[in-house]
Amino acid sequence: MLKQFGTQNVIDASHKTNVNKVISLSTDKASSPVNLYGATKLTADKIVVSANNFSVKKKYSVVRYGNVLGSRGSIVPKILSQINDKYTVITDKKMTRFSITLNQGVSFVIDCLKKMYGGEIFVPKIPSYRIVDVAKALSPSKKIKIIGIRPGEKLHEEMISITESLNTIEFKNYFVILSDVIHKKKVINSFEDYKGKEFKPYTTYNSLENTYLTIKQIKEMSAKL
């Protein structure tokens, strides 16, 4: 009988089969979680990374990225669903989120699958957007109504926490959060033709202190969805 824990079921199944590499898809909600959903995602990350302690031949890693632009439950379809309403409703003008397209996410996962040692959390360098800019891009002529941040919701998301920063390596297009099963120097010298560098300690990688998509870029990306 299967345990009622999806992530653990996948790991158990890989142990019993010829699957030698497993990558779990995580989310920015897993970094410093403030609600139950984020806590469960963080738990899944820990389960996957810890699985490397029980197997020498099999490898388990995590890919953590932000909101897939235009996906179900994301801000784009939410705003488009209000197209005939009097106002465009958003929670807070200051709110920011990370943004990644579906194609970018898939390409990043495949790339990580090729280079993983097992035990890493891979984090892509991706731009942010302001929620208010998405509203302006999709409904430029409508007034915006602010309803306030919801319980358990962050004003800004992060993908690398202060604690994780102490064990993070930065490369040109992504970061790698290391676990105890990987030697830091080995990763710095081997993932790319050039060396990685240690991430600035006691800092975070968050959607506020980041590069932003312009309103024009948001319009262009949304039109392609």
C-alpha angles and dihedrals in degrees: 000000000000121000114245092245115097098201094048090048090057092050093047090049092051090053090056096046141046093270105127101174129047126180119188119207111229134175141225086257088074093067111087092340120212099185140040094262092056091045092054091050090051090049090053090051091052093047092052095047092046091053088076089070091065100047133048098185099043126068129211125188141158134231114204121190142150136257116326102232111244096007122139110285094018125122098260098064089039092058093041089054087061094053093116095041124102093241138028104235120214131161104231135358091219095054118120134185138187116251132210131160123232092248092050091050094050093047091050093051092050091049092050091048089059097050105033121124094188126263099052130123108213117207121186122218102243134162128256131227133205113237090225090055091055089053091050092047096051101033106022096162098049129091118245121234118202114211100174134253115302126237112277093015124126123223089216130016127225133200100189119043127209091257093048091049089073091065102035130115120203123215130177098274105013148019130238120211107204130214128209091265093068126067110232096219091052091057095044091056103038117042095073142016085256127051125262122227134221115267116245105272123239093020133104136225102230141161094247099057095047144088115285137219112239122233088253092053091048090052092050094047093046091050090058094054 
